[in-house]
Amino acid sequence: MIKFEEALEKVLSNTIEAGVEYRELDNCLNKVLAEDIKADRDIPPFNKSAVDGYAISNLDLDSGGRYRILGCIQAGAKPEGEVGFGECYKVMTGAMVPKGTSHIIMVEDTYDSEGYMHISQAKLSSAMKSNVCYRGEDAIKGDTILKRGSLITPAHIANLASLGIFHVPVSMTPDIGIISTGNELVDPRANPEEFQIRDSNSWQLKAQLSKSGIKSMNFGIAKDRIEELTDVFTKACGECDIIILSGGVSMGEFDLVPEVIVSKGFEIIFDRISVQPGKPTTFAVKRDRENRVSKVAFALPGNPVSSLIQFELLVKPFIFKSMGGDYSPLKLTLPSSERYNRKNIDRVSFVPVKINKDGTFSFIKYNGSAHIASVVDGFTMASIPIGKMNIEENEKLEVYFFN
């Protein structure tokens, strides 16, 4: 059994290599950027007004200022004139300012009278702001605006559009297959017998992948029989780069997944982690003739909270690292609102919690890794270190936010 940090290091050092493809701007959200994106011109490309106001060349703060209005400049129009002493142009937000402009006086700080703009005496202090966005103050042509490996968000989309990048270079998404294992499992649409349970893991994992912008293939339920499990796993290997299995990895007589994985040429890197839930999580790789990792298998425990959390802690970071990106869940150090104790102290323990309005967290009723209803109101977990039995009120722990 290895520590979680070692397991994560082994996972991230055995990634596969994704290729590059070009996607149109409206079809690259949640993908990983495959190249640096540079500015094709200065940003902003011209001096522009940050407000609706009046463009002037100087401020006469003693008198309050009196400026002859030469005209109005709309956004998208090129100014033809130049601002001289005692003159101004009315300009709209985002408009190019005329030559000679040093300040934009906000409309709210002025009043008009007979073709002249006057700065209100009561507004002199605020009128001292320039309110000009200067050419190149955000970036100079050739500057890197978006870095390779970035996960594309709506903000990235806005930047790509502003830079004229319509065909976006992104890392290809690995083909991912999901297999649930167990004689006790039936399809969610079935009416189970008393001794059966509905399969939730494959649907849960598919949803977690989908939330990350990744499509997957569900290969259904494989019963605890060598022949059937081997057939399903072989089919998944033929179509996928990453195979995620759930169940069949503990120490029971019918836990056959490791045997099947090895029989198909995979090398098991680890099969026990000192973490709760998720101890029997297994990671295996298959290499090509050049000894490069070509396929991987994650065999997760069958209990749903275990598979839910180990996907976020190990599988998701692996997928994004393979695509040239970097993912790790958000975690904050927060104080507990109450005392808490646990029995098993030989593993890192992830326990469901809720966040309170005062910035503390409270422990949620949790009956173990089969208690999937414990996380429906928020997938937030406090991490209790190895060897720690009691948590005191106001004691701080790392809290992971997986939503």
N, C-alpha and C positions, 0 to 999 in steps of 0.2 A: 504494500500500500504506500502510495506516495502523497506528499502534500499537494494541496490544490495549486499553489504557485508553480510547482515543478510540472504538474500536469498541463497547466496553461502554456508554460514555456515549450514543452514538447509538442503540443498541438500547433503552436504558432511557428515552430521551426520545421514543420513537416507539411507546409501548404502546397497546394497545386498551383500551376501557373495559368491564369486566365488569359485569353487572347483579347484583342481590341476590335471594337466595331464602332460604326458611326450611327447615332440615332438622331432623329429630328428633335428639335427643341421641345416639342410638346410630348415627347415620349422618352425622356431621360431622367425624370424625377426618381429619386432614390437609387440611381445608378452611381457608380464610382468613376470619377473623372480620370481618364487615362493619360492626359497630357496637361502640362502647365498651359494656362491661357493668359496671353499677354495683351496689354492695351494696344489697340491699333491707332490710337491718337490720344492726345492729352485729354484728361478728364478733370473738370469739364473742358470741352473743346474751345470755349470762349469765356470771357468775363460775363457773368450773368447776374441778374438781380435775384436775391433770395426772398424778396418781399414785393408786394404791390406798393409803389411809392414814386419818388421823384429822384432822378439822377442829377447830381450836382457835382461841380468841380471843386468847391470849397465850402467852408462853413463860417459864417459870420455870427459867432455865438454871442457876441456882445449885443448886437442889435436884434438877434433872433432870426435874421436872414430874410431876404425878399428876392425872389427869383422869377424872371420872366419865363413862362411856359412856352416852349418851342413846338411841342407836339406830343404825341402818345406813341409808344413803341410796344407792340404786342409780342408775346412769345411766338417765335417762328418767323419774325421779321428782322431784316438786317437794317440797323440804323444807318442813315445816310449823312446825318449831320454830326456836329461835334459840340460838346457843351463848353461854353465860354464863361467868363466871370459874370456872375449875376444872372445866369441862365440855368434852365433845367428842362429835362424831358420827363414826362410821366411814363413810367415803365411798369409792366406787369411782371408777376413772379415768373422766373425762368427766361425772361427776355434777355437778349444780348444788350449790354449797356453801351451807350455811345462813347466815342473817344473823349478823353478828358474827364471821365467820371471818377470820382474818388469815394463818394458816398451815395447810398440810396436812403432817402428820408422816408420813413414809413408814412403811408397815407394818414394813419391815425394820429401822427404827430404834426399834422399840417392843417392849413385851411386855404381855400382859393378865394381870390378877390380880384376881379377885373383883369383876368389874364395873368395873374401873378400867384405864385405859391409862397405862403408865409409859414415859417416854422413857429409853432405855438410856444410861447415863453415857458409854459408849464411842462413842456416836453423836451427841453433843451438837453437834459442829461441822456435821455434815451436816444435822442437824435444823433448823438456822437458816434453810434455804431456804424460801421461801413455798410453792412448788409450786402456786400458784393462777394459772390463766389468767384474766385479768381481762376483763370485758365491754368490747368495742371495742378491745382492744389490737392486734388484727390490722388492723381497718378499722372506720370509722364509717359508718353508713347514708349512702348517697349517694357514697361514695368509688368511684373507678374501680378495678375489680379486674382486668379484662382489657381490653386496648387493641385498638381497630380495627386490622386489618392483621396480627394475630397468627396464626401457623400453629397450628391446634388440635392439641394433643398430649394424651396421656392425663391429664396434670396439668391441662390446660384443661378436659377433660371433668369431672374431679372438682370443679373450681371452679364450672362451669356447673350441675352437679347440686346443689351446696350452695347455690347462689343461686336455685334453682327455675326455671332457664331450660331448658325442655324443647324448645321450638321455637327453634332457634338461627339468627340472621341470619348468613349466609355469602355470600361472593362466588361468583357462578356461575362454573363452570369453562368456559373457552373450548372450542369444538369444535376438535379437533386431528386433522389427517390426516397420514399418513406415506406417502411414496413412495420406493421404491428404484429407481435407474436403472442401466442397463448391459446390453449384449448378452451379457456373460459370466455374468450371474446366473441362477440357477435356484432353485426352491423348495427349502428344506432337506430335504424328503421325497424329492426326486428323486435319481436316480443320475447325477451329472454326467459329462459327457464330459471328456476330458483337458484341454481348453482352457476349461472352465467352472468356476465356483466357486459355492458355495451362498450365498444371500443371508442375511447375519446382521444387517445394519444395521437393517432394519425391526423385527426381533424385539428387538434391543438397545434401540432407541429406545422401543419400546412398553413394555419392561420398566422403563426409566428413568422414563417417565411414570407407569406404574402404581405404582412405588415411591414416587412423590411424591403419590399419591392421585388421579391424573388418568387418565381413560379416553381412548382414542384410537381412530381408525379407520385400518386398514391398507388402502391402495389398491393394494397389490401391486407388481409389478415392471414398470416401463416401459422398453421397449427404446430404444436410441439412434436413434430415428427421430422427426423433427419431428411427424408426424401423430399417432403413438401417444403420445408424451410430452405433446403438447398436449391430447389427449383426456383422458388421466388427470389432468393438472393442472387442466383445466377442471372435471372432475367433483369433484375435491377442493375447489376454490374454491367450488363451489355448495353444499357441505355443511359447510365448515369455516371457522373464523376464522384459524387458524394452520396453515400447511402446512410440514411438514419434509421436505425431499428430501435424499437422499444420493447422491453421485456426479454426474458430468457437469458439474463446475464448474471443471475445470483448463483448460489451454490446448490440449487436443487437438482434432483435427478433428471428433470426435464428442461433444465436451462442449457439449451443446445447451441445458442448463437455463437459463442466463441469457437466451438468446434467447427461449425459450418464456415465461419469467416476464414479460419486458418486453412481449411480444405480447399479454398478458392485462391490460395496464393497470397493471402494477406499476412502481414507481420503485426502481431499485437504489441503496441508500444507501452500501454499500461492497461490494467483491468480493475484497479482498486484505487480510490482517492479518499484521503482522510477528510471527507466533507459529508455533511448531513443536511438535507437528503441528497442522495446520489452516489453513495459509496461504490457500488459495482459498475460505475460508468467505464466503458471500454472504448479505446481508440486504437484503430488499426490502419495500416497503410499498405498499398501495393505499389511496387516500383517497376519502372520500365527497364529496358535493356541498358540505358544510360544511368541507371540507378536513381532516376528522378521519380518523385512521388507522382503517380498517375491517377490513382483512385484512393479514396479513404472511406472508412466505415466508422460511424459513431454508433455504438450500441448503448442505449440509455436504459436506466431502470424502468420497470413497467408502471410503477406508481406515478400518477399524473403530475404531482407537484415536483417530483424528482426530475422527470423529463422536461417539464416546463422550465425549471431553473437551470438545469445543466445545458439546455439549448442556449440560453442567454449567456451563461458563463463561459462555455467552451465552443459550441458549434458556431454561433453567430460571429464571434471574433475570428474563428478560422475562415469562415466564408469571406468576410470582408478583407482579411489579410491576403487571401488568395487572389482577390480582385485588386490588390494594390492599395487597399484602404486601411483604416484603423478604427476598430470599434471596441469600446469598453463601456459598460453601463455607468450611468451617473451614480456617484456615491457621495454622501455628505456625512460628516461627523455630528451627531445630534444626541441630546440628553434624553434618557428614559424618564417617563413620567411616573414610573412605578418600579417596585421591586420584582425581580423575576429570578427563578432558578430552574436549572435543568439537571438531568441525571447523567446523561452521557457526555463526558468531557474530553474524550480522546480524539474528537474531530471538530473542525470548524463547523458551526451550526448556523444555518440560515433559517430565521424564524419570521413568519408574517407579522407585520406591524402596520399601524395606521399613523398618519402624521396629524398632530393636533395644531390648533390655531396659534398656540404660543411657541411653536417651533420644537416641541418635544415629540416623542413618539410613544405609543402605547402598544402593548402586545395584544394580538388578536387570539381568540380561542382557536387552538390548533391541535388537532388530534393525530397529526403525523402526515407522511407524504402521500397518503391516499385521500386526504381531506382537501380536494380541489376547491370546494366552496369557500375555503378560508381566504382565497385571494381574488374573489370576484369583485370586491369593492376597491381594489388597488393592489397591483403586483409590486409591493414594497417589502423588502426583507432587511432585518437587522442581522448583522454578522457577529456571532459570538466566538471569540478565539478559542483555540485548543487549550484545555486545562482550566477554562473559566467556568465555574459552576453557578455563582450568584452574581446577579446584576442589581446594583443598588439604585434607589431613586436618584435621579440627576446624573448618574454615571453615563458617560458618553460611549457610543458604539458607532461603527460605520453602518450607514443605512443605504441600501442599494435601491435605486428607482429603475424598474424594468419597463414601465409603461411608456 
